[in-house]
Amino acid sequence: MTHYSPSVGRGSCGYLSGDNDNVVAISHEMMGRAANPNKNPKCGTKIGIWNPRTREHHTATVVDTCGACKKFDID
């Protein structure tokens, strides 16, 4: 996982998010291609994130596409 700053503008889903929002960008392979990216069915999806080192679980909302991410990466 890399660091993502959603406050720089609207993501590919068209949402405005802040740095304190639990949001992520997923890879273009996972996001897929929709005729209108704002209506992509992955937009708004909740995902679970597990950190085995700290044993913490967090939930985040998909709001953007990560063009540089590998298939199962999140940003």
All heavy atoms as a GROMACS GRO file, in nm:
protein
  564
    1MET      N    1   0.085  -0.116   0.000
    1MET     CA    2   0.000   0.000   0.000
    1MET      C    3   0.090   0.123   0.000
    1MET      O    4   0.191   0.127   0.067
    1MET     CB    5  -0.091  -0.002   0.123
    1MET     CG    6  -0.187   0.114   0.124
    1MET     SD    7  -0.327   0.098   0.237
    1MET     CE    8  -0.247   0.101   0.394
    2THR      N    9   0.050   0.222  -0.077
    2THR     CA   10   0.123   0.347  -0.082
    2THR      C   11   0.037   0.458  -0.024
    2THR      O   12  -0.077   0.437   0.012
    2THR     CB   13   0.163   0.382  -0.228
    2THR    OG1   14   0.044   0.389  -0.305
    2THR    CG2   15   0.256   0.279  -0.286
    3HIS      N   16   0.093   0.577  -0.014
    3HIS     CA   17   0.019   0.690   0.042
    3HIS      C   18  -0.059   0.760  -0.067
    3HIS      O   19  -0.009   0.785  -0.176
    3HIS     CB   20   0.114   0.787   0.109
    3HIS     CG   21   0.046   0.908   0.163
    3HIS    ND1   22  -0.034   0.902   0.275
    3HIS    CD2   23   0.040   1.035   0.120
    3HIS    CE1   24  -0.084   1.021   0.299
    3HIS    NE2   25  -0.041   1.104   0.206
    4TYR      N   26  -0.182   0.794  -0.036
    4TYR     CA   27  -0.273   0.858  -0.130
    4TYR      C   28  -0.331   0.982  -0.064
    4TYR      O   29  -0.379   0.976   0.048
    4TYR     CB   30  -0.384   0.758  -0.166
    4TYR     CG   31  -0.497   0.813  -0.248
    4TYR    CD1   32  -0.476   0.852  -0.380
    4TYR    CD2   33  -0.624   0.826  -0.194
    4TYR    CE1   34  -0.581   0.901  -0.456
    4TYR    CE2   35  -0.729   0.874  -0.270
    4TYR     CZ   36  -0.706   0.912  -0.401
    4TYR     OH   37  -0.810   0.959  -0.476
    5SER      N   38  -0.324   1.095  -0.132
    5SER     CA   39  -0.381   1.219  -0.078
    5SER      C   40  -0.503   1.259  -0.160
    5SER      O   41  -0.490   1.314  -0.269
    5SER     CB   42  -0.276   1.331  -0.081
    5SER     OG   43  -0.332   1.450  -0.030
    6PRO      N   44  -0.623   1.230  -0.109
    6PRO     CA   45  -0.745   1.256  -0.187
    6PRO      C   46  -0.782   1.404  -0.196
    6PRO      O   47  -0.867   1.442  -0.275
    6PRO     CB   48  -0.852   1.179  -0.111
    6PRO     CG   49  -0.803   1.177   0.030
    6PRO     CD   50  -0.652   1.168   0.018
    7SER      N   51  -0.718   1.489  -0.117
    7SER     CA   52  -0.759   1.629  -0.114
    7SER      C   53  -0.709   1.709  -0.234
    7SER      O   54  -0.739   1.827  -0.245
    7SER     CB   55  -0.711   1.695   0.015
    7SER     OG   56  -0.570   1.696   0.020
    8VAL      N   57  -0.636   1.646  -0.326
    8VAL     CA   58  -0.583   1.719  -0.442
    8VAL      C   59  -0.690   1.742  -0.549
    8VAL      O   60  -0.668   1.818  -0.642
    8VAL     CB   61  -0.461   1.647  -0.504
    8VAL    CG1   62  -0.347   1.640  -0.406
    8VAL    CG2   63  -0.498   1.509  -0.554
    9GLY      N   64  -0.805   1.682  -0.537
    9GLY     CA   65  -0.913   1.702  -0.635
    9GLY      C   66  -1.000   1.579  -0.646
    9GLY      O   67  -0.988   1.486  -0.569
   10ARG      N   68  -1.088   1.582  -0.742
   10ARG     CA   69  -1.179   1.469  -0.763
   10ARG      C   70  -1.103   1.352  -0.823
   10ARG      O   71  -1.023   1.367  -0.913
   10ARG     CB   72  -1.291   1.509  -0.858
   10ARG     CG   73  -1.382   1.615  -0.799
   10ARG     CD   74  -1.496   1.645  -0.896
   10ARG     NE   75  -1.568   1.763  -0.854
   10ARG     CZ   76  -1.673   1.762  -0.773
   10ARG    NH1   77  -1.716   1.648  -0.723
   10ARG    NH2   78  -1.734   1.874  -0.740
   11GLY      N   79  -1.133   1.233  -0.773
   11GLY     CA   80  -1.076   1.112  -0.830
   11GLY      C   81  -1.157   1.067  -0.949
   11GLY      O   82  -1.252   1.134  -0.992
   12SER      N   83  -1.125   0.952  -1.002
   12SER     CA   84  -1.194   0.902  -1.122
   12SER      C   85  -1.341   0.872  -1.097
   12SER      O   86  -1.419   0.864  -1.191
   12SER     CB   87  -1.123   0.779  -1.178
   12SER     OG   88  -1.130   0.672  -1.085
   13CYS      N   89  -1.381   0.859  -0.970
   13CYS     CA   90  -1.522   0.836  -0.938
   13CYS      C   91  -1.600   0.966  -0.927
   13CYS      O   92  -1.723   0.963  -0.915
   13CYS     CB   93  -1.534   0.758  -0.807
   13CYS     SG   94  -1.470   0.589  -0.819
   14GLY      N   95  -1.530   1.079  -0.928
   14GLY     CA   96  -1.597   1.208  -0.921
   14GLY      C   97  -1.625   1.258  -0.780
   14GLY      O   98  -1.688   1.361  -0.763
   15TYR      N   99  -1.579   1.185  -0.679
   15TYR     CA  100  -1.604   1.225  -0.540
   15TYR      C  101  -1.500   1.325  -0.493
   15TYR      O  102  -1.383   1.317  -0.530
   15TYR     CB  103  -1.596   1.104  -0.446
   15TYR     CG  104  -1.689   0.989  -0.476
   15TYR    CD1  105  -1.657   0.862  -0.434
   15TYR    CD2  106  -1.807   1.006  -0.545
   15TYR    CE1  107  -1.741   0.754  -0.458
   15TYR    CE2  108  -1.891   0.899  -0.571
   15TYR     CZ  109  -1.858   0.774  -0.527
   15TYR     OH  110  -1.941   0.668  -0.551
   16LEU      N  111  -1.540   1.415  -0.407
   16LEU     CA  112  -1.447   1.502  -0.335
   16LEU      C  113  -1.424   1.439  -0.198
   16LEU      O  114  -1.519   1.409  -0.127
   16LEU     CB  115  -1.504   1.643  -0.318
   16LEU     CG  116  -1.494   1.734  -0.438
   16LEU    CD1  117  -1.564   1.867  -0.408
   16LEU    CD2  118  -1.349   1.759  -0.476
   17SER      N  119  -1.299   1.417  -0.163
   17SER     CA  120  -1.264   1.356  -0.035
   17SER      C  121  -1.156   1.439   0.031
   17SER      O  122  -1.082   1.510  -0.035
   17SER     CB  123  -1.214   1.213  -0.056
   17SER     OG  124  -1.308   1.136  -0.127
   18GLY      N  125  -1.146   1.426   0.162
   18GLY     CA  126  -1.044   1.496   0.238
   18GLY      C  127  -0.939   1.401   0.289
   18GLY      O  128  -0.956   1.278   0.286
   19ASP      N  129  -0.830   1.456   0.341
   19ASP     CA  130  -0.720   1.374   0.391
   19ASP      C  131  -0.758   1.289   0.512
   19ASP      O  132  -0.690   1.193   0.544
   19ASP     CB  133  -0.599   1.462   0.426
   19ASP     CG  134  -0.530   1.517   0.302
   19ASP    OD1  135  -0.541   1.453   0.194
   19ASP    OD2  136  -0.466   1.623   0.311
   20ASN      N  137  -0.866   1.323   0.581
   20ASN     CA  138  -0.910   1.246   0.697
   20ASN      C  139  -1.015   1.141   0.663
   20ASN      O  140  -1.061   1.070   0.751
   20ASN     CB  141  -0.962   1.340   0.806
   20ASN     CG  142  -0.851   1.425   0.864
   20ASN    OD1  143  -0.739   1.379   0.881
   20ASN    ND2  144  -0.881   1.550   0.890
   21ASP      N  145  -1.052   1.132   0.536
   21ASP     CA  146  -1.149   1.032   0.493
   21ASP      C  147  -1.078   0.899   0.467
   21ASP      O  148  -0.966   0.897   0.417
   21ASP     CB  149  -1.221   1.077   0.366
   21ASP     CG  150  -1.305   1.201   0.388
   21ASP    OD1  151  -1.356   1.220   0.499
   21ASP    OD2  152  -1.320   1.278   0.292
   22ASN      N  153  -1.142   0.790   0.501
   22ASN     CA  154  -1.087   0.657   0.476
   22ASN      C  155  -1.122   0.615   0.334
   22ASN      O  156  -1.222   0.547   0.310
   22ASN     CB  157  -1.140   0.556   0.577
   22ASN     CG  158  -1.090   0.583   0.716
   22ASN    OD1  159  -0.980   0.630   0.734
   22ASN    ND2  160  -1.172   0.555   0.815
   23VAL      N  161  -1.039   0.659   0.239
   23VAL     CA  162  -1.064   0.631   0.098
   23VAL      C  163  -0.938   0.575   0.034
   23VAL      O  164  -0.828   0.595   0.083
   23VAL     CB  165  -1.110   0.758   0.022
   23VAL    CG1  166  -1.244   0.807   0.075
   23VAL    CG2  167  -1.006   0.869   0.029
   24VAL      N  168  -0.958   0.502  -0.076
   24VAL     CA  169  -0.846   0.443  -0.149
   24VAL      C  170  -0.867   0.455  -0.300
   24VAL      O  171  -0.979   0.475  -0.347
   24VAL     CB  172  -0.828   0.293  -0.115
   24VAL    CG1  173  -0.786   0.273   0.029
   24VAL    CG2  174  -0.952   0.213  -0.147
   25ALA      N  175  -0.757   0.441  -0.370
   25ALA     CA  176  -0.758   0.422  -0.514
   25ALA      C  177  -0.716   0.278  -0.539
   25ALA      O  178  -0.625   0.227  -0.472
   25ALA     CB  179  -0.660   0.519  -0.581
   26ILE      N  180  -0.782   0.211  -0.632
   26ILE     CA  181  -0.743   0.074  -0.666
   26ILE      C  182  -0.686   0.073  -0.807
   26ILE      O  183  -0.705   0.166  -0.884
   26ILE     CB  184  -0.861  -0.025  -0.651
   26ILE    CG1  185  -0.977   0.011  -0.744
   26ILE    CG2  186  -0.906  -0.033  -0.506
   26ILE    CD1  187  -1.091  -0.093  -0.744
   27SER      N  188  -0.616  -0.034  -0.839
   27SER     CA  189  -0.548  -0.044  -0.968
   27SER      C  190  -0.646  -0.035  -1.085
   27SER      O  191  -0.764  -0.069  -1.071
   27SER     CB  192  -0.471  -0.175  -0.978
   27SER     OG  193  -0.560  -0.285  -0.991
   28HIS      N  194  -0.596   0.010  -1.198
   28HIS     CA  195  -0.682   0.019  -1.317
   28HIS      C  196  -0.731  -0.119  -1.358
   28HIS      O  197  -0.839  -0.133  -1.414
   28HIS     CB  198  -0.608   0.089  -1.432
   28HIS     CG  199  -0.485   0.019  -1.476
   28HIS    ND1  200  -0.485  -0.073  -1.576
   28HIS    CD2  201  -0.357   0.028  -1.433
   28HIS    CE1  202  -0.362  -0.120  -1.594
   28HIS    NE2  203  -0.282  -0.060  -1.508
   29GLU      N  204  -0.652  -0.224  -1.329
   29GLU     CA  205  -0.696  -0.361  -1.361
   29GLU      C  206  -0.816  -0.402  -1.277
   29GLU      O  207  -0.907  -0.468  -1.326
   29GLU     CB  208  -0.582  -0.460  -1.340
   29GLU     CG  209  -0.470  -0.447  -1.440
   29GLU     CD  210  -0.364  -0.551  -1.415
   29GLU    OE1  211  -0.390  -0.670  -1.441
   29GLU    OE2  212  -0.255  -0.513  -1.366
   30MET      N  213  -0.816  -0.363  -1.150
   30MET     CA  214  -0.928  -0.396  -1.062
   30MET      C  215  -1.048  -0.305  -1.090
   30MET      O  216  -1.162  -0.348  -1.084
   30MET     CB  217  -0.888  -0.381  -0.915
   30MET     CG  218  -0.785  -0.481  -0.871
   30MET     SD  219  -0.848  -0.649  -0.863
   30MET     CE  220  -0.957  -0.636  -0.725
   31MET      N  221  -1.021  -0.179  -1.122
   31MET     CA  222  -1.129  -0.082  -1.146
   31MET      C  223  -1.201  -0.115  -1.276
   31MET      O  224  -1.322  -0.099  -1.285
   31MET     CB  225  -1.071   0.059  -1.150
   31MET     CG  226  -1.175   0.168  -1.158
   31MET     SD  227  -1.284   0.176  -1.017
   31MET     CE  228  -1.211   0.308  -0.926
   32GLY      N  229  -1.127  -0.160  -1.376
   32GLY     CA  230  -1.189  -0.189  -1.504
   32GLY      C  231  -1.220  -0.062  -1.580
   32GLY      O  232  -1.186   0.048  -1.537
   33ARG      N  233  -1.285  -0.076  -1.690
   33ARG     CA  234  -1.317   0.041  -1.773
   33ARG      C  235  -1.469   0.053  -1.784
   33ARG      O  236  -1.536  -0.039  -1.827
   33ARG     CB  237  -1.258   0.024  -1.912
   33ARG     CG  238  -1.108   0.004  -1.909
   33ARG     CD  239  -1.042   0.089  -2.015
   33ARG     NE  240  -0.900   0.064  -2.017
   33ARG     CZ  241  -0.812   0.149  -1.968
   33ARG    NH1  242  -0.850   0.261  -1.915
   33ARG    NH2  243  -0.683   0.121  -1.975
   34ALA      N  244  -1.518   0.167  -1.746
   34ALA     CA  245  -1.661   0.196  -1.759
   34ALA      C  246  -1.676   0.309  -1.860
   34ALA      O  247  -1.588   0.394  -1.873
   34ALA     CB  248  -1.720   0.237  -1.625
   35ALA      N  249  -1.784   0.310  -1.933
   35ALA     CA  250  -1.807   0.416  -2.031
   35ALA      C  251  -1.802   0.553  -1.964
   35ALA      O  252  -1.745   0.647  -2.016
   35ALA     CB  253  -1.942   0.395  -2.100
   36ASN      N  254  -1.860   0.562  -1.846
   36ASN     CA  255  -1.854   0.684  -1.765
   36ASN      C  256  -1.786   0.647  -1.634
   36ASN      O  257  -1.846   0.581  -1.550
   36ASN     CB  258  -1.994   0.739  -1.739
   36ASN     CG  259  -1.994   0.864  -1.654
   36ASN    OD1  260  -1.893   0.898  -1.591
   36ASN    ND2  261  -2.106   0.933  -1.650
   37PRO      N  262  -1.659   0.687  -1.612
   37PRO     CA  263  -1.588   0.646  -1.490
   37PRO      C  264  -1.660   0.685  -1.361
   37PRO      O  265  -1.645   0.617  -1.260
   37PRO     CB  266  -1.453   0.716  -1.500
   37PRO     CG  267  -1.446   0.779  -1.633
   37PRO     CD  268  -1.580   0.772  -1.698
   38ASN      N  269  -1.739   0.791  -1.364
   38ASN     CA  270  -1.811   0.831  -1.244
   38ASN      C  271  -1.920   0.731  -1.206
   38ASN      O  272  -1.968   0.731  -1.093
   38ASN     CB  273  -1.875   0.969  -1.261
   38ASN     CG  274  -1.771   1.079  -1.272
   38ASN    OD1  275  -1.662   1.069  -1.220
   38ASN    ND2  276  -1.807   1.186  -1.340
   39LYS      N  277  -1.960   0.648  -1.300
   39LYS     CA  278  -2.065   0.548  -1.274
   39LYS      C  279  -2.010   0.407  -1.265
   39LYS      O  280  -2.083   0.309  -1.276
   39LYS     CB  281  -2.173   0.557  -1.381
   39LYS     CG  282  -2.245   0.691  -1.377
   39LYS     CD  283  -2.360   0.696  -1.473
   39LYS     CE  284  -2.429   0.831  -1.459
   39LYS     NZ  285  -2.551   0.841  -1.532
   40ASN      N  286  -1.879   0.396  -1.246
   40ASN     CA  287  -1.815   0.266  -1.234
   40ASN      C  288  -1.873   0.194  -1.112
   40ASN      O  289  -1.883   0.252  -1.005
   40ASN     CB  290  -1.664   0.283  -1.217
   40ASN     CG  291  -1.590   0.153  -1.227
   40ASN    OD1  292  -1.622   0.056  -1.160
   40ASN    ND2  293  -1.489   0.149  -1.311
   41PRO      N  294  -1.914   0.067  -1.125
   41PRO     CA  295  -1.973  -0.004  -1.012
   41PRO      C  296  -1.877  -0.023  -0.894
   41PRO      O  297  -1.922  -0.048  -0.782
   41PRO     CB  298  -2.016  -0.139  -1.071
   41PRO     CG  299  -1.945  -0.151  -1.200
   41PRO     CD  300  -1.913  -0.012  -1.247
   42LYS      N  301  -1.747  -0.008  -0.916
   42LYS     CA  302  -1.651  -0.020  -0.805
   42LYS      C  303  -1.650   0.107  -0.720
   42LYS      O  304  -1.610   0.104  -0.604
   42LYS     CB  305  -1.510  -0.045  -0.859
   42LYS     CG  306  -1.494  -0.173  -0.938
   42LYS     CD  307  -1.478  -0.289  -0.848
   42LYS     CE  308  -1.448  -0.423  -0.908
   42LYS     NZ  309  -1.452  -0.452  -1.042
   43CYS      N  310  -1.692   0.220  -0.776
   43CYS     CA  311  -1.694   0.347  -0.702
   43CYS      C  312  -1.789   0.335  -0.583
   43CYS      O  313  -1.901   0.289  -0.596
   43CYS     CB  314  -1.739   0.461  -0.791
   43CYS     SG  315  -1.621   0.501  -0.922
   44GLY      N  316  -1.740   0.375  -0.467
   44GLY     CA  317  -1.820   0.370  -0.346
   44GLY      C  318  -1.816   0.236  -0.274
   44GLY      O  319  -1.870   0.223  -0.165
   45THR      N  320  -1.751   0.138  -0.334
   45THR     CA  321  -1.739   0.006  -0.271
   45THR      C  322  -1.652   0.015  -0.147
   45THR      O  323  -1.550   0.082  -0.145
   45THR     CB  324  -1.676  -0.094  -0.370
   45THR    OG1  325  -1.757  -0.102  -0.486
   45THR    CG2  326  -1.660  -0.232  -0.310
   46LYS      N  327  -1.693  -0.053  -0.041
   46LYS     CA  328  -1.613  -0.061   0.083
   46LYS      C  329  -1.521  -0.182   0.073
   46LYS      O  330  -1.563  -0.290   0.031
   46LYS     CB  331  -1.703  -0.076   0.204
   46LYS     CG  332  -1.807   0.032   0.218
   46LYS     CD  333  -1.749   0.153   0.281
   46LYS     CE  334  -1.862   0.253   0.308
   46LYS     NZ  335  -1.816   0.384   0.334
   47ILE      N  336  -1.396  -0.162   0.112
   47ILE     CA  337  -1.301  -0.274   0.116
   47ILE      C  338  -1.241  -0.282   0.256
   47ILE      O  339  -1.229  -0.182   0.326
   47ILE     CB  340  -1.190  -0.262   0.010
   47ILE    CG1  341  -1.102  -0.139   0.035
   47ILE    CG2  342  -1.247  -0.258  -0.131
   47ILE    CD1  343  -0.975  -0.138  -0.048
   48GLY      N  344  -1.204  -0.403   0.294
   48GLY     CA  345  -1.137  -0.425   0.421
   48GLY      C  346  -0.987  -0.431   0.400
   48GLY      O  347  -0.940  -0.489   0.303
   49ILE      N  348  -0.915  -0.370   0.492
   49ILE     CA  349  -0.769  -0.369   0.486
   49ILE      C  350  -0.717  -0.427   0.617
   49ILE      O  351  -0.749  -0.375   0.725
   49ILE     CB  352  -0.715  -0.225   0.466
   49ILE    CG1  353  -0.775  -0.163   0.341
   49ILE    CG2  354  -0.563  -0.226   0.462
   49ILE    CD1  355  -0.757  -0.015   0.331
   50TRP      N  356  -0.638  -0.533   0.608
   50TRP     CA  357  -0.585  -0.601   0.726
   50TRP      C  358  -0.435  -0.582   0.729
   50TRP      O  359  -0.366  -0.606   0.631
   50TRP     CB  360  -0.620  -0.749   0.719
   50TRP     CG  361  -0.550  -0.833   0.821
   50TRP    CD1  362  -0.447  -0.921   0.798
   50TRP    CD2  363  -0.574  -0.838   0.961
   50TRP    NE1  364  -0.408  -0.980   0.913
   50TRP    CE2  365  -0.485  -0.930   1.017
   50TRP    CE3  366  -0.663  -0.773   1.045
   50TRP    CZ2  367  -0.482  -0.959   1.153
   50TRP    CZ3  368  -0.660  -0.802   1.180
   50TRP    CH2  369  -0.571  -0.895   1.232
   51ASN      N  370  -0.383  -0.539   0.845
   51ASN     CA  371  -0.239  -0.525   0.866
   51ASN      C  372  -0.196  -0.638   0.959
   51ASN      O  373  -0.222  -0.631   1.079
   51ASN     CB  374  -0.206  -0.389   0.927
   51ASN     CG  375  -0.057  -0.368   0.943
   51ASN    OD1  376   0.020  -0.462   0.958
   51ASN    ND2  377  -0.016  -0.243   0.943
   52PRO      N  378  -0.132  -0.742   0.906
   52PRO     CA  379  -0.096  -0.855   0.991
   52PRO      C  380   0.010  -0.820   1.096
   52PRO      O  381   0.016  -0.884   1.200
   52PRO     CB  382  -0.044  -0.960   0.892
   52PRO     CG  383  -0.009  -0.884   0.770
   52PRO     CD  384  -0.095  -0.763   0.767
   53ARG      N  385   0.090  -0.719   1.069
   53ARG     CA  386   0.194  -0.680   1.164
   53ARG      C  387   0.132  -0.620   1.290
   53ARG      O  388   0.168  -0.654   1.402
   53ARG     CB  389   0.290  -0.580   1.100
   53ARG     CG  390   0.411  -0.547   1.186
   53ARG     CD  391   0.512  -0.460   1.114
   53ARG     NE  392   0.456  -0.342   1.051
   53ARG     CZ  393   0.430  -0.227   1.115
   53ARG    NH1  394   0.455  -0.214   1.242
   53ARG    NH2  395   0.382  -0.125   1.048
   54THR      N  396   0.034  -0.530   1.273
   54THR     CA  397  -0.029  -0.465   1.388
   54THR      C  398  -0.160  -0.533   1.428
   54THR      O  399  -0.217  -0.499   1.531
   54THR     CB  400  -0.060  -0.318   1.357
   54THR    OG1  401  -0.154  -0.312   1.249
   54THR    CG2  402   0.067  -0.242   1.321
   55ARG      N  403  -0.206  -0.625   1.344
   55ARG     CA  404  -0.331  -0.697   1.366
   55ARG      C  405  -0.451  -0.602   1.368
   55ARG      O  406  -0.550  -0.625   1.437
   55ARG     CB  407  -0.324  -0.784   1.491
   55ARG     CG  408  -0.208  -0.883   1.487
   55ARG     CD  409  -0.203  -0.977   1.603
   55ARG     NE  410  -0.321  -1.057   1.623
   55ARG     CZ  411  -0.356  -1.167   1.555
   55ARG    NH1  412  -0.277  -1.209   1.459
   55ARG    NH2  413  -0.464  -1.234   1.581
   56GLU      N  414  -0.442  -0.495   1.290
   56GLU     CA  415  -0.551  -0.398   1.281
   56GLU      C  416  -0.627  -0.415   1.151
   56GLU      O  417  -0.569  -0.448   1.048
   56GLU     CB  418  -0.496  -0.255   1.286
   56GLU     CG  419  -0.435  -0.217   1.418
   56GLU     CD  420  -0.380  -0.077   1.418
   56GLU    OE1  421  -0.324  -0.034   1.315
   56GLU    OE2  422  -0.393  -0.010   1.521
   57HIS      N  423  -0.757  -0.391   1.158
   57HIS     CA  424  -0.843  -0.398   1.041
   57HIS      C  425  -0.907  -0.261   1.022
   57HIS      O  426  -0.953  -0.199   1.118
   57HIS     CB  427  -0.952  -0.503   1.061
   57HIS     CG  428  -1.045  -0.513   0.945
   57HIS    ND1  429  -1.160  -0.439   0.935
   57HIS    CD2  430  -1.038  -0.586   0.830
   57HIS    CE1  431  -1.221  -0.467   0.821
   57HIS    NE2  432  -1.149  -0.555   0.756
   58HIS      N  433  -0.908  -0.213   0.899
   58HIS     CA  434  -0.969  -0.085   0.865
   58HIS      C  435  -1.058  -0.104   0.743
   58HIS      O  436  -1.037  -0.195   0.663
   58HIS     CB  437  -0.862   0.021   0.835
   58HIS     CG  438  -0.775   0.051   0.952
   58HIS    ND1  439  -0.809   0.138   1.050
   58HIS    CD2  440  -0.654   0.002   0.986
   58HIS    CE1  441  -0.714   0.144   1.140
   58HIS    NE2  442  -0.618   0.061   1.104
   59THR      N  443  -1.155  -0.017   0.729
   59THR     CA  444  -1.243  -0.017   0.613
   59THR      C  445  -1.223   0.114   0.538
   59THR      O  446  -1.209   0.219   0.599
   59THR     CB  447  -1.390  -0.030   0.657
   59THR    OG1  448  -1.405  -0.151   0.732
   59THR    CG2  449  -1.483  -0.034   0.537
   60ALA      N  450  -1.219   0.106   0.405
   60ALA     CA  451  -1.202   0.226   0.322
   60ALA      C  452  -1.296   0.217   0.203
   60ALA      O  453  -1.341   0.109   0.165
   60ALA     CB  454  -1.058   0.238   0.274
   61THR      N  455  -1.323   0.332   0.144
   61THR     CA  456  -1.414   0.342   0.030
   61THR      C  457  -1.334   0.369  -0.097
   61THR      O  458  -1.246   0.455  -0.098
   61THR     CB  459  -1.514   0.457   0.052
   61THR    OG1  460  -1.584   0.433   0.174
   61THR    CG2  461  -1.615   0.465  -0.062
   62VAL      N  462  -1.364   0.298  -0.205
   62VAL     CA  463  -1.298   0.318  -0.333
   62VAL      C  464  -1.351   0.446  -0.397
   62VAL      O  465  -1.472   0.461  -0.418
   62VAL     CB  466  -1.323   0.198  -0.428
   62VAL    CG1  467  -1.264   0.224  -0.567
   62VAL    CG2  468  -1.266   0.070  -0.369
   63VAL      N  469  -1.258   0.540  -0.425
   63VAL     CA  470  -1.297   0.668  -0.485
   63VAL      C  471  -1.215   0.706  -0.608
   63VAL      O  472  -1.240   0.807  -0.671
   63VAL     CB  473  -1.289   0.785  -0.383
   63VAL    CG1  474  -1.384   0.761  -0.267
   63VAL    CG2  475  -1.148   0.807  -0.335
   64ASP      N  476  -1.112   0.625  -0.641
   64ASP     CA  477  -1.022   0.665  -0.748
   64ASP      C  478  -0.952   0.543  -0.808
   64ASP      O  479  -0.955   0.434  -0.752
   64ASP     CB  480  -0.917   0.763  -0.694
   64ASP     CG  481  -0.853   0.851  -0.800
   64ASP    OD1  482  -0.887   0.836  -0.920
   64ASP    OD2  483  -0.769   0.935  -0.764
   65THR      N  484  -0.887   0.568  -0.922
   65THR     CA  485  -0.808   0.466  -0.990
   65THR      C  486  -0.660   0.500  -0.975
   65THR      O  487  -0.620   0.614  -0.990
   65THR     CB  488  -0.842   0.464  -1.141
   65THR    OG1  489  -0.982   0.445  -1.155
   65THR    CG2  490  -0.768   0.353  -1.213
   66CYS      N  491  -0.579   0.400  -0.946
   66CYS     CA  492  -0.435   0.417  -0.934
   66CYS      C  493  -0.370   0.362  -1.061
   66CYS      O  494  -0.361   0.242  -1.080
   66CYS     CB  495  -0.383   0.343  -0.811
   66CYS     SG  496  -0.203   0.349  -0.794
   67GLY      N  497  -0.325   0.451  -1.147
   67GLY     CA  498  -0.267   0.411  -1.274
   67GLY      C  499  -0.134   0.340  -1.262
   67GLY      O  500  -0.098   0.259  -1.346
   68ALA      N  501  -0.058   0.368  -1.155
   68ALA     CA  502   0.074   0.308  -1.138
   68ALA      C  503   0.073   0.182  -1.052
   68ALA      O  504   0.176   0.118  -1.036
   68ALA     CB  505   0.169   0.411  -1.076
   69CYS      N  506  -0.043   0.147  -0.998
   69CYS     CA  507  -0.052   0.031  -0.908
   69CYS      C  508  -0.053  -0.100  -0.986
   69CYS      O  509  -0.108  -0.107  -1.096
   69CYS     CB  510  -0.180   0.039  -0.825
   69CYS     SG  511  -0.180   0.169  -0.701
   70LYS      N  512   0.005  -0.203  -0.924
   70LYS     CA  513  -0.008  -0.338  -0.977
   70LYS      C  514  -0.147  -0.389  -0.942
   70LYS      O  515  -0.218  -0.328  -0.862
   70LYS     CB  516   0.099  -0.428  -0.916
   70LYS     CG  517   0.238  -0.389  -0.959
   70LYS     CD  518   0.341  -0.477  -0.896
   70LYS     CE  519   0.480  -0.429  -0.937
   70LYS     NZ  520   0.585  -0.491  -0.858
   71LYS      N  521  -0.188  -0.499  -1.001
   71LYS     CA  522  -0.327  -0.544  -0.996
   71LYS      C  523  -0.390  -0.540  -0.857
   71LYS      O  524  -0.499  -0.488  -0.840
   71LYS     CB  525  -0.340  -0.684  -1.054
   71LYS     CG  526  -0.485  -0.730  -1.059
   71LYS     CD  527  -0.503  -0.857  -1.133
   71LYS     CE  528  -0.652  -0.889  -1.145
   71LYS     NZ  529  -0.676  -1.005  -1.227
   72PHE      N  530  -0.326  -0.593  -0.756
   72PHE     CA  531  -0.388  -0.603  -0.624
   72PHE      C  532  -0.338  -0.496  -0.525
   72PHE      O  533  -0.364  -0.506  -0.406
   72PHE     CB  534  -0.371  -0.744  -0.566
   72PHE     CG  535  -0.441  -0.848  -0.649
   72PHE    CD1  536  -0.369  -0.939  -0.724
   72PHE    CD2  537  -0.580  -0.853  -0.655
   72PHE    CE1  538  -0.433  -1.034  -0.802
   72PHE    CE2  539  -0.646  -0.947  -0.732
   72PHE     CZ  540  -0.572  -1.038  -0.805
   73ASP      N  541  -0.269  -0.395  -0.575
   73ASP     CA  542  -0.223  -0.284  -0.490
   73ASP      C  543  -0.338  -0.188  -0.462
   73ASP      O  544  -0.433  -0.177  -0.540
   73ASP     CB  545  -0.112  -0.204  -0.559
   73ASP     CG  546   0.018  -0.281  -0.572
   73ASP    OD1  547   0.031  -0.390  -0.509
   73ASP    OD2  548   0.107  -0.232  -0.643
   74ILE      N  549  -0.327  -0.117  -0.350
   74ILE     CA  550  -0.418  -0.007  -0.320
   74ILE      C  551  -0.333   0.115  -0.288
   74ILE      O  552  -0.219   0.104  -0.248
   74ILE     CB  553  -0.516  -0.037  -0.205
   74ILE    CG1  554  -0.441  -0.073  -0.076
   74ILE    CG2  555  -0.613  -0.144  -0.245
   74ILE    CD1  556  -0.531  -0.090   0.043
   75ASP      N  557  -0.389   0.230  -0.309
   75ASP     CA  558  -0.318   0.354  -0.287
   75ASP      C  559  -0.404   0.443  -0.199
   75ASP      O  560  -0.524   0.444  -0.209
   75ASP     CB  561  -0.292   0.422  -0.422
   75ASP     CG  562  -0.191   0.534  -0.414
   75ASP    OD1  563  -0.116   0.540  -0.315
   75ASP    OD2  564  -0.187   0.614  -0.507
   0.00000   0.00000   0.00000
